[in-house]
């Protein structure tokens, strides 16, 4: 039985583990921190705009398990908020344990608080990875899902300093790029002004620190939009955000909150002294990033060059998913890329030709789409969602989406080896 080793337990790593397991391989998932899901522990938004289409395509392809979990853990469904339709918000506290149980039930092994720092190669293949505490994990195929956020030095140089985000580099050590260690080439995303990387797009507030009126509004509606006084409007922050689908004027002129069990605040940072001047926020406190008054994590600092199959260029038995695989924004995008990476890692181990998703599907078009400005890409907005609509790829009707997947000959493809 082939052994597939996945480094990075975020949404993409968990997705890769599930599809790799379906190919009959032994699967080990290695995660640097004590939690799976990575940035998914503070995200919470699913099915908004084109992500609805992508979620249903993944379900039809046979990679529906993680969408079933987020649907089951939803705090609110079918919510409209500025620039977005039919969104679901999953509970950021309840979802990670549910995913961990799912992986264990599927027979996937995982090693938490294990930081991979180097590779051992034989020719053009990785034979094993080594860890900061001196352990070695051998494998036949490897998947790099380490993400592109941090380490602290990048947040210091290109951000406003380490804000102690959910990735907790000070506690668990910095991210290491497996693709570069193995001989691949990484590149960086850039902001509109050319600065490398981009700020994570939101902060998290402690729900108990907000007024009872605000909490009630959030729990009833899922969303609260609080207008800002004119002197507090800061449109310059919009150009710094990774999530261009939220870089709309409404996100500068208002505080937009979303109920994900915690309170998701749709701005990369907001000075606490100013925030507490806004009615309802007099006692506000940031939860993640803890220094959300001054900054947030910096992302897109290490993206691997890859093939449409998710194979890393220059390394024969290495695949990649999530932000490691492109300038992709969001959980659905991570699940999409991870699913294909894990599946093709399994195909490689079996000696099968890789699967290439057709561009007649949104999930296939995502993997070859390139913005002229080299910017970030998402199903949820900006240029790629516009493209989805022009190309007739967007739909919010599950049966229509399933039929399109079937027409492409892709229905249940991720279950092909079961």
NULUMNU-678975 format. One record per residue (C-alpha): residue number from 1; x, y, z negated. Coordinates in Angstrom, 1 decimal, padded with zeros to 4 digits. Layout:
# NULUMNU-678975
n = NUM; px = X; py = Y; pz = Z
...
//
This chain:
# NULUMNU-678975
n = 1; px = 000.0; py = 000.0; pz = 000.0
n = 2; px = 001.4; py = 003.4; pz = 001.0
n = 3; px = 001.9; py = 006.0; pz = -001.7
n = 4; px = 000.9; py = 009.6; pz = -001.0
n = 5; px = 002.2; py = 012.3; pz = -003.4
n = 6; px = 000.4; py = 015.6; pz = -003.5
n = 7; px = 002.1; py = 018.6; pz = -005.2
n = 8; px = -000.3; py = 021.2; pz = -006.5
n = 9; px = -003.7; py = 020.5; pz = -008.1
n = 10; px = -005.7; py = 023.5; pz = -006.9
n = 11; px = -008.8; py = 023.1; pz = -004.7
n = 12; px = -006.7; py = 022.0; pz = -001.7
n = 13; px = -004.7; py = 019.5; pz = -003.7
n = 14; px = -007.8; py = 017.9; pz = -005.2
n = 15; px = -009.5; py = 017.8; pz = -001.7
n = 16; px = -006.4; py = 016.2; pz = -000.2
n = 17; px = -006.3; py = 013.6; pz = -003.0
n = 18; px = -009.9; py = 012.6; pz = -002.3
n = 19; px = -009.5; py = 012.2; pz = 001.5
n = 20; px = -006.1; py = 010.5; pz = 001.2
n = 21; px = -007.6; py = 008.0; pz = -001.2
n = 22; px = -010.2; py = 007.1; pz = 001.4
n = 23; px = -007.5; py = 005.9; pz = 003.8
n = 24; px = -006.6; py = 003.2; pz = 001.3
n = 25; px = -003.4; py = 004.8; pz = -000.1
n = 26; px = -002.2; py = 005.0; pz = -003.6
n = 27; px = -002.5; py = 008.7; pz = -004.5
n = 28; px = -000.6; py = 010.7; pz = -007.1
n = 29; px = -001.5; py = 014.4; pz = -007.8
n = 30; px = 001.1; py = 016.5; pz = -009.5
n = 31; px = 000.1; py = 019.8; pz = -011.2
n = 32; px = 002.4; py = 022.3; pz = -012.8
n = 33; px = -000.1; py = 023.6; pz = -015.4
n = 34; px = -002.5; py = 021.8; pz = -017.8
n = 35; px = -005.6; py = 022.5; pz = -015.6
n = 36; px = -006.6; py = 021.4; pz = -012.1
n = 37; px = -008.2; py = 023.9; pz = -009.6
n = 38; px = -005.6; py = 026.6; pz = -009.9
n = 39; px = -007.2; py = 029.9; pz = -008.9
n = 40; px = -010.5; py = 028.1; pz = -008.8
n = 41; px = -010.6; py = 028.5; pz = -012.5
n = 42; px = -011.4; py = 032.2; pz = -012.1
n = 43; px = -013.0; py = 032.2; pz = -008.6
n = 44; px = -016.5; py = 030.8; pz = -008.6
n = 45; px = -018.0; py = 032.0; pz = -005.3
n = 46; px = -019.2; py = 029.4; pz = -002.7
n = 47; px = -021.5; py = 029.3; pz = 000.3
n = 48; px = -021.4; py = 033.0; pz = 001.0
n = 49; px = -021.7; py = 034.0; pz = 004.7
n = 50; px = -019.7; py = 031.6; pz = 006.9
n = 51; px = -018.7; py = 029.5; pz = 004.0
n = 52; px = -022.1; py = 028.0; pz = 004.0
n = 53; px = -021.5; py = 026.7; pz = 007.5
n = 54; px = -018.0; py = 025.4; pz = 006.5
n = 55; px = -019.3; py = 023.6; pz = 003.4
n = 56; px = -022.0; py = 021.8; pz = 005.4
n = 57; px = -019.5; py = 020.9; pz = 008.1
n = 58; px = -017.2; py = 019.4; pz = 005.5
n = 59; px = -020.1; py = 017.5; pz = 004.0
n = 60; px = -021.0; py = 016.1; pz = 007.4
n = 61; px = -017.3; py = 015.2; pz = 008.1
n = 62; px = -017.3; py = 013.1; pz = 004.9
n = 63; px = -015.5; py = 015.6; pz = 002.5
n = 64; px = -018.6; py = 016.6; pz = 000.5
n = 65; px = -017.6; py = 015.6; pz = -003.0
n = 66; px = -016.2; py = 018.9; pz = -004.2
n = 67; px = -019.1; py = 020.8; pz = -002.8
n = 68; px = -021.4; py = 018.5; pz = -004.7
n = 69; px = -019.6; py = 019.3; pz = -007.9
n = 70; px = -019.8; py = 023.1; pz = -007.3
n = 71; px = -023.4; py = 022.9; pz = -006.4
n = 72; px = -024.1; py = 020.9; pz = -009.5
n = 73; px = -022.2; py = 023.4; pz = -011.7
n = 74; px = -023.8; py = 026.4; pz = -010.1
n = 75; px = -024.9; py = 029.3; pz = -012.4
n = 76; px = -026.9; py = 030.9; pz = -009.6
n = 77; px = -027.8; py = 029.9; pz = -006.0
n = 78; px = -028.8; py = 031.8; pz = -002.9
n = 79; px = -027.7; py = 035.2; pz = -004.1
n = 80; px = -027.2; py = 038.3; pz = -001.9
n = 81; px = -024.6; py = 040.9; pz = -003.0
n = 82; px = -022.9; py = 043.7; pz = -001.0
n = 83; px = -021.6; py = 042.3; pz = 002.3
n = 84; px = -022.7; py = 038.7; pz = 001.5
n = 85; px = -025.7; py = 036.5; pz = 001.8
n = 86; px = -026.9; py = 033.2; pz = 000.3
n = 87; px = -024.0; py = 032.8; pz = -002.1
n = 88; px = -023.7; py = 030.3; pz = -004.9
n = 89; px = -021.7; py = 030.9; pz = -008.1
n = 90; px = -020.2; py = 027.9; pz = -009.9
n = 91; px = -019.4; py = 027.9; pz = -013.6
n = 92; px = -015.7; py = 028.4; pz = -013.9
n = 93; px = -015.5; py = 026.7; pz = -017.3
n = 94; px = -017.5; py = 023.6; pz = -016.5
n = 95; px = -016.2; py = 022.8; pz = -013.0
n = 96; px = -012.6; py = 021.8; pz = -013.7
n = 97; px = -013.5; py = 019.0; pz = -016.1
n = 98; px = -016.1; py = 017.7; pz = -013.6
n = 99; px = -013.5; py = 017.6; pz = -010.9
n = 100; px = -011.0; py = 015.9; pz = -013.1
n = 101; px = -013.5; py = 013.2; pz = -013.9
n = 102; px = -014.4; py = 012.8; pz = -010.3
n = 103; px = -010.7; py = 012.2; pz = -009.3
n = 104; px = -010.2; py = 009.7; pz = -012.2
n = 105; px = -013.3; py = 007.8; pz = -011.1
n = 106; px = -011.9; py = 007.6; pz = -007.6
n = 107; px = -008.7; py = 006.0; pz = -008.9
n = 108; px = -006.5; py = 009.0; pz = -008.3
n = 109; px = -003.6; py = 009.3; pz = -010.7
n = 110; px = -002.5; py = 012.7; pz = -011.8
n = 111; px = 000.5; py = 014.1; pz = -013.8
n = 112; px = -000.2; py = 017.5; pz = -015.4
n = 113; px = 002.3; py = 019.9; pz = -016.8
n = 114; px = 004.8; py = 018.5; pz = -014.3
n = 115; px = 006.7; py = 021.1; pz = -012.3
n = 116; px = 008.2; py = 019.8; pz = -009.1
n = 117; px = 011.4; py = 021.7; pz = -008.4
n = 118; px = 013.2; py = 019.9; pz = -005.6
n = 119; px = 013.1; py = 017.1; pz = -003.0
n = 120; px = 015.3; py = 014.1; pz = -002.1
n = 121; px = 015.5; py = 013.6; pz = 001.6
n = 122; px = 016.5; py = 010.7; pz = 003.8
n = 123; px = 017.0; py = 012.0; pz = 007.3
n = 124; px = 014.1; py = 014.1; pz = 008.3
n = 125; px = 011.8; py = 012.6; pz = 005.7
n = 126; px = 011.2; py = 013.3; pz = 002.0
n = 127; px = 011.9; py = 010.2; pz = -000.1
n = 128; px = 011.0; py = 011.6; pz = -003.5
n = 129; px = 010.4; py = 014.8; pz = -005.4
n = 130; px = 012.1; py = 015.8; pz = -008.7
n = 131; px = 010.8; py = 017.7; pz = -011.6
n = 132; px = 012.1; py = 020.4; pz = -014.0
n = 133; px = 012.3; py = 017.8; pz = -016.8
n = 134; px = 014.4; py = 015.4; pz = -014.8
n = 135; px = 011.8; py = 012.9; pz = -013.5
n = 136; px = 011.6; py = 011.5; pz = -010.0
n = 137; px = 008.5; py = 010.6; pz = -008.0
n = 138; px = 008.9; py = 008.5; pz = -004.9
n = 139; px = 006.4; py = 008.4; pz = -002.1
n = 140; px = 005.8; py = 007.5; pz = 001.6
n = 141; px = 004.0; py = 010.8; pz = 002.5
n = 142; px = 003.8; py = 014.1; pz = 000.7
n = 143; px = 001.4; py = 017.0; pz = 000.7
n = 144; px = 002.4; py = 020.5; pz = -000.3
n = 145; px = -000.5; py = 022.3; pz = -001.9
n = 146; px = 001.6; py = 024.5; pz = -004.2
n = 147; px = -000.1; py = 027.7; pz = -003.0
n = 148; px = 001.5; py = 031.1; pz = -002.3
n = 149; px = 001.0; py = 033.0; pz = -005.6
n = 150; px = 003.9; py = 034.2; pz = -007.8
n = 151; px = 006.3; py = 033.5; pz = -009.2
n = 152; px = 006.7; py = 036.4; pz = -011.7
n = 153; px = 009.5; py = 038.1; pz = -009.7
n = 154; px = 007.2; py = 038.6; pz = -006.8
n = 155; px = 004.5; py = 040.1; pz = -009.0
n = 156; px = 007.1; py = 042.4; pz = -010.5
n = 157; px = 008.5; py = 043.5; pz = -007.1
n = 158; px = 005.4; py = 043.7; pz = -005.0
n = 159; px = 002.7; py = 044.2; pz = -007.6
n = 160; px = 002.4; py = 046.0; pz = -010.9
n = 161; px = 004.2; py = 043.4; pz = -013.0
n = 162; px = 003.2; py = 040.0; pz = -014.3
n = 163; px = -000.4; py = 040.2; pz = -015.5
n = 164; px = -000.4; py = 036.7; pz = -017.1
n = 165; px = -003.0; py = 035.3; pz = -014.7
n = 166; px = -004.6; py = 031.8; pz = -014.8
n = 167; px = -001.5; py = 030.3; pz = -013.1
n = 168; px = 000.5; py = 031.2; pz = -016.3
n = 169; px = 004.0; py = 031.2; pz = -014.9
n = 170; px = 005.5; py = 032.3; pz = -018.2
n = 171; px = 004.0; py = 029.3; pz = -019.9
n = 172; px = 004.5; py = 026.6; pz = -017.2
n = 173; px = 007.3; py = 027.9; pz = -015.0
n = 174; px = 007.3; py = 029.4; pz = -011.6
n = 175; px = 005.9; py = 027.9; pz = -008.4
n = 176; px = 008.5; py = 026.2; pz = -006.1
n = 177; px = 008.0; py = 025.9; pz = -002.4
n = 178; px = 008.3; py = 022.2; pz = -001.4
n = 179; px = 008.1; py = 023.0; pz = 002.3
n = 180; px = 011.2; py = 025.2; pz = 002.1
n = 181; px = 013.0; py = 022.8; pz = -000.1
n = 182; px = 012.4; py = 020.1; pz = 002.5
n = 183; px = 013.8; py = 022.2; pz = 005.3
n = 184; px = 010.6; py = 023.8; pz = 006.7
n = 185; px = 010.2; py = 027.6; pz = 007.2
n = 186; px = 007.9; py = 029.7; pz = 005.1
n = 187; px = 006.6; py = 033.2; pz = 005.9
n = 188; px = 004.8; py = 035.9; pz = 004.0
n = 189; px = 001.5; py = 037.7; pz = 004.5
n = 190; px = 001.5; py = 041.5; pz = 004.5
n = 191; px = -000.8; py = 044.3; pz = 003.5
n = 192; px = -001.9; py = 047.0; pz = 005.9
n = 193; px = 001.1; py = 049.1; pz = 005.0
n = 194; px = 003.6; py = 046.3; pz = 005.6
n = 195; px = 004.1; py = 045.4; pz = 001.9
n = 196; px = 004.5; py = 041.6; pz = 001.4
n = 197; px = 001.7; py = 039.7; pz = -000.2
n = 198; px = -001.6; py = 041.0; pz = -001.5
n = 199; px = -003.3; py = 041.4; pz = -004.8
n = 200; px = -005.8; py = 038.8; pz = -005.9
n = 201; px = -009.2; py = 040.3; pz = -005.4
n = 202; px = -010.9; py = 040.2; pz = -008.7
n = 203; px = -010.6; py = 040.1; pz = -012.5
n = 204; px = -012.5; py = 038.3; pz = -015.2
n = 205; px = -014.1; py = 040.0; pz = -018.2
n = 206; px = -015.2; py = 038.5; pz = -021.5
n = 207; px = -019.0; py = 038.4; pz = -021.3
n = 208; px = -019.3; py = 039.1; pz = -025.1
n = 209; px = -017.5; py = 042.4; pz = -024.6
n = 210; px = -020.2; py = 043.8; pz = -022.3
n = 211; px = -023.5; py = 045.5; pz = -023.3
n = 212; px = -026.5; py = 043.2; pz = -023.9
n = 213; px = -028.3; py = 045.0; pz = -021.0
n = 214; px = -025.5; py = 044.2; pz = -018.6
n = 215; px = -025.3; py = 040.6; pz = -019.7
n = 216; px = -029.0; py = 040.1; pz = -019.4
n = 217; px = -029.0; py = 041.6; pz = -015.9
n = 218; px = -026.1; py = 039.2; pz = -014.9
n = 219; px = -027.7; py = 036.1; pz = -016.3
n = 220; px = -031.1; py = 036.9; pz = -014.7
n = 221; px = -029.9; py = 038.0; pz = -011.3
n = 222; px = -026.3; py = 036.6; pz = -011.0
n = 223; px = -025.1; py = 040.1; pz = -009.9
n = 224; px = -024.9; py = 043.5; pz = -011.4
n = 225; px = -023.9; py = 046.6; pz = -009.4
n = 226; px = -022.9; py = 049.6; pz = -011.6
n = 227; px = -022.3; py = 053.0; pz = -009.9
n = 228; px = -019.1; py = 054.7; pz = -010.8
n = 229; px = -018.8; py = 058.5; pz = -011.5
n = 230; px = -017.2; py = 060.2; pz = -008.5
n = 231; px = -014.0; py = 060.9; pz = -010.3
n = 232; px = -013.4; py = 057.2; pz = -010.9
n = 233; px = -013.8; py = 056.1; pz = -007.3
n = 234; px = -010.5; py = 054.8; pz = -006.0
n = 235; px = -010.7; py = 053.7; pz = -002.4
n = 236; px = -007.0; py = 053.2; pz = -002.1
n = 237; px = -007.2; py = 049.9; pz = -004.0
n = 238; px = -009.3; py = 048.4; pz = -001.2
n = 239; px = -006.3; py = 048.2; pz = 001.1
n = 240; px = -004.4; py = 046.2; pz = -001.5
n = 241; px = -006.9; py = 043.4; pz = -001.9
n = 242; px = -006.3; py = 040.0; pz = -000.4
n = 243; px = -010.1; py = 039.5; pz = 000.0
n = 244; px = -010.9; py = 041.8; pz = 003.0
n = 245; px = -014.5; py = 040.7; pz = 002.8
n = 246; px = -014.8; py = 042.6; pz = -000.4
n = 247; px = -012.8; py = 045.6; pz = 000.8
n = 248; px = -016.1; py = 047.5; pz = 001.6
n = 249; px = -016.8; py = 051.0; pz = 000.4
n = 250; px = -019.4; py = 049.6; pz = -002.1
n = 251; px = -016.6; py = 047.9; pz = -004.0
n = 252; px = -014.9; py = 051.2; pz = -004.6
n = 253; px = -017.9; py = 053.3; pz = -005.5
n = 254; px = -019.4; py = 050.6; pz = -007.8
n = 255; px = -018.3; py = 048.1; pz = -010.4
n = 256; px = -019.7; py = 044.8; pz = -008.9
n = 257; px = -020.0; py = 042.0; pz = -011.4
n = 258; px = -020.9; py = 038.3; pz = -010.7
n = 259; px = -022.0; py = 035.7; pz = -013.3
n = 260; px = -019.7; py = 032.6; pz = -013.0
n = 261; px = -020.2; py = 031.6; pz = -016.6
n = 262; px = -017.6; py = 034.3; pz = -017.3
n = 263; px = -018.0; py = 037.7; pz = -015.7
n = 264; px = -016.2; py = 038.1; pz = -012.4
n = 265; px = -015.3; py = 041.8; pz = -011.7
n = 266; px = -014.7; py = 042.4; pz = -008.0
n = 267; px = -011.7; py = 044.6; pz = -008.1
n = 268; px = -008.0; py = 043.6; pz = -008.3
n = 269; px = -007.5; py = 045.7; pz = -011.4
n = 270; px = -009.1; py = 048.6; pz = -013.3
n = 271; px = -007.5; py = 050.7; pz = -016.1
n = 272; px = -009.1; py = 049.6; pz = -019.3
n = 273; px = -009.2; py = 053.1; pz = -020.8
n = 274; px = -011.2; py = 054.2; pz = -017.7
n = 275; px = -013.4; py = 051.1; pz = -017.7
n = 276; px = -014.5; py = 051.8; pz = -021.2
n = 277; px = -015.8; py = 055.2; pz = -020.2
n = 278; px = -018.5; py = 053.5; pz = -018.1
n = 279; px = -021.9; py = 052.9; pz = -019.8
n = 280; px = -022.1; py = 049.2; pz = -020.7
n = 281; px = -018.4; py = 048.7; pz = -020.7
n = 282; px = -017.5; py = 050.5; pz = -024.0
n = 283; px = -016.0; py = 047.4; pz = -025.5
n = 284; px = -014.8; py = 045.7; pz = -022.3
n = 285; px = -011.9; py = 043.3; pz = -022.5
n = 286; px = -010.2; py = 041.4; pz = -019.7
n = 287; px = -010.0; py = 037.6; pz = -019.8
n = 288; px = -008.0; py = 036.9; pz = -016.6
n = 289; px = -005.7; py = 038.4; pz = -015.7
n = 290; px = -005.1; py = 039.4; pz = -019.3
n = 291; px = -003.4; py = 042.6; pz = -018.1
n = 292; px = -006.2; py = 043.3; pz = -015.6
n = 293; px = -006.1; py = 046.9; pz = -016.5
n = 294; px = -002.8; py = 047.3; pz = -014.5
n = 295; px = -002.5; py = 044.5; pz = -012.0
n = 296; px = -003.1; py = 041.0; pz = -010.8
n = 297; px = -001.3; py = 038.2; pz = -009.2
n = 298; px = 000.4; py = 038.6; pz = -005.8
n = 299; px = -000.4; py = 036.0; pz = -003.2
n = 300; px = 000.7; py = 034.9; pz = 000.3
n = 301; px = 004.4; py = 034.9; pz = -000.5
n = 302; px = 005.2; py = 031.4; pz = 000.8
n = 303; px = 003.1; py = 030.1; pz = 003.7
n = 304; px = 004.4; py = 027.1; pz = 005.7
n = 305; px = 004.7; py = 026.9; pz = 009.4
n = 306; px = 002.5; py = 023.9; pz = 010.4
n = 307; px = 000.8; py = 022.0; pz = 013.2
n = 308; px = -003.0; py = 021.9; pz = 013.7
n = 309; px = -002.8; py = 018.5; pz = 012.0
n = 310; px = -001.5; py = 020.2; pz = 008.8
n = 311; px = 001.9; py = 018.6; pz = 009.3
n = 312; px = 004.7; py = 021.0; pz = 008.2
n = 313; px = 006.9; py = 021.8; pz = 011.1
n = 314; px = 010.4; py = 020.3; pz = 010.8
n = 315; px = 009.6; py = 017.7; pz = 008.2
n = 316; px = 008.2; py = 014.4; pz = 009.4
n = 317; px = 006.2; py = 013.1; pz = 006.4
n = 318; px = 005.1; py = 016.4; pz = 004.8
n = 319; px = 001.6; py = 017.9; pz = 005.2
n = 320; px = 000.2; py = 021.1; pz = 003.6
n = 321; px = -003.1; py = 022.6; pz = 002.5
n = 322; px = -004.7; py = 025.7; pz = 001.0
n = 323; px = -002.8; py = 029.0; pz = 001.0
n = 324; px = 000.3; py = 027.0; pz = 001.6
n = 325; px = -001.1; py = 026.2; pz = 005.1
n = 326; px = -002.1; py = 029.6; pz = 006.3
n = 327; px = -003.3; py = 033.1; pz = 005.4
n = 328; px = -006.6; py = 031.6; pz = 004.2
n = 329; px = -008.8; py = 033.2; pz = 001.5
n = 330; px = -011.1; py = 031.2; pz = -000.7
n = 331; px = -012.1; py = 027.9; pz = -002.3
n = 332; px = -013.9; py = 026.6; pz = 000.8
n = 333; px = -010.9; py = 027.4; pz = 003.0
n = 334; px = -008.7; py = 025.5; pz = 000.5
n = 335; px = -011.0; py = 022.5; pz = 000.4
n = 336; px = -011.2; py = 022.5; pz = 004.2
n = 337; px = -007.4; py = 022.5; pz = 004.8
n = 338; px = -006.7; py = 020.1; pz = 001.9
n = 339; px = -009.2; py = 017.6; pz = 003.2
n = 340; px = -007.5; py = 017.4; pz = 006.6
n = 341; px = -004.1; py = 017.4; pz = 005.1
n = 342; px = -004.9; py = 014.4; pz = 002.9
n = 343; px = -006.7; py = 012.5; pz = 005.6
n = 344; px = -003.8; py = 013.0; pz = 008.1
n = 345; px = -001.3; py = 012.0; pz = 005.4
n = 346; px = -003.2; py = 008.8; pz = 005.1
n = 347; px = -003.3; py = 008.4; pz = 008.9
n = 348; px = 000.5; py = 008.9; pz = 009.1
n = 349; px = 001.0; py = 006.2; pz = 006.5
n = 350; px = -001.1; py = 003.8; pz = 008.5
n = 351; px = 000.7; py = 004.6; pz = 011.7
n = 352; px = -002.4; py = 006.3; pz = 013.2
n = 353; px = -002.5; py = 009.4; pz = 015.4
n = 354; px = -003.4; py = 012.5; pz = 013.4
n = 355; px = -007.0; py = 013.9; pz = 013.5
n = 356; px = -007.3; py = 017.3; pz = 015.1
n = 357; px = -010.6; py = 019.1; pz = 014.2
n = 358; px = -012.3; py = 020.5; pz = 017.3
n = 359; px = -012.7; py = 024.3; pz = 017.7
n = 360; px = -016.4; py = 023.7; pz = 018.4
n = 361; px = -016.6; py = 023.5; pz = 014.6
n = 362; px = -015.9; py = 026.4; pz = 012.3
n = 363; px = -013.5; py = 024.3; pz = 010.2
n = 364; px = -011.5; py = 023.5; pz = 013.4
n = 365; px = -011.6; py = 027.1; pz = 014.7
n = 366; px = -010.2; py = 028.3; pz = 011.4
n = 367; px = -007.0; py = 026.3; pz = 011.8
n = 368; px = -005.9; py = 027.9; pz = 015.1
n = 369; px = -007.4; py = 031.4; pz = 014.6
n = 370; px = -004.9; py = 034.3; pz = 014.5
n = 371; px = -005.6; py = 037.9; pz = 013.7
n = 372; px = -003.8; py = 040.4; pz = 015.9
n = 373; px = -002.6; py = 042.2; pz = 012.7
n = 374; px = -001.3; py = 039.0; pz = 011.2
n = 375; px = -003.8; py = 039.4; pz = 008.3
n = 376; px = -005.7; py = 037.1; pz = 006.1
n = 377; px = -008.5; py = 034.9; pz = 007.3
n = 378; px = -011.8; py = 033.7; pz = 005.7
n = 379; px = -015.1; py = 032.2; pz = 006.6
n = 380; px = -016.8; py = 034.8; pz = 004.4
n = 381; px = -016.1; py = 038.0; pz = 006.2
n = 382; px = -013.8; py = 040.2; pz = 008.2
n = 383; px = -012.7; py = 039.3; pz = 011.7
n = 384; px = -013.1; py = 035.5; pz = 011.5
n = 385; px = -016.7; py = 035.6; pz = 010.3
n = 386; px = -017.4; py = 038.1; pz = 013.2
n = 387; px = -015.8; py = 035.5; pz = 015.5
n = 388; px = -017.9; py = 032.7; pz = 014.1
n = 389; px = -021.1; py = 034.7; pz = 014.8
n = 390; px = -020.0; py = 035.7; pz = 018.4
n = 391; px = -019.0; py = 032.1; pz = 019.2
n = 392; px = -022.3; py = 030.6; pz = 017.8
n = 393; px = -020.4; py = 028.7; pz = 015.0
n = 394; px = -022.3; py = 030.3; pz = 012.1
n = 395; px = -025.5; py = 028.7; pz = 010.8
n = 396; px = -027.3; py = 028.5; pz = 007.5
n = 397; px = -029.3; py = 025.4; pz = 008.5
n = 398; px = -027.7; py = 022.2; pz = 007.2
n = 399; px = -029.4; py = 019.9; pz = 009.8
n = 400; px = -028.3; py = 022.2; pz = 012.7
n = 401; px = -024.7; py = 022.0; pz = 011.3
n = 402; px = -024.8; py = 018.2; pz = 010.9
n = 403; px = -026.0; py = 017.7; pz = 014.5
n = 404; px = -023.2; py = 019.9; pz = 015.7
n = 405; px = -020.6; py = 017.8; pz = 013.8
n = 406; px = -022.3; py = 014.6; pz = 015.2
n = 407; px = -022.2; py = 016.0; pz = 018.8
n = 408; px = -018.4; py = 016.6; pz = 018.3
n = 409; px = -018.0; py = 012.9; pz = 017.4
n = 410; px = -016.8; py = 013.8; pz = 013.9
n = 411; px = -019.7; py = 012.8; pz = 011.6
n = 412; px = -018.2; py = 010.8; pz = 008.6
n = 413; px = -014.7; py = 010.9; pz = 010.1
n = 414; px = -013.1; py = 011.2; pz = 006.7
n = 415; px = -014.7; py = 007.9; pz = 005.7
n = 416; px = -013.3; py = 006.1; pz = 008.8
n = 417; px = -011.0; py = 003.8; pz = 006.8
n = 418; px = -013.3; py = 002.9; pz = 004.0
//
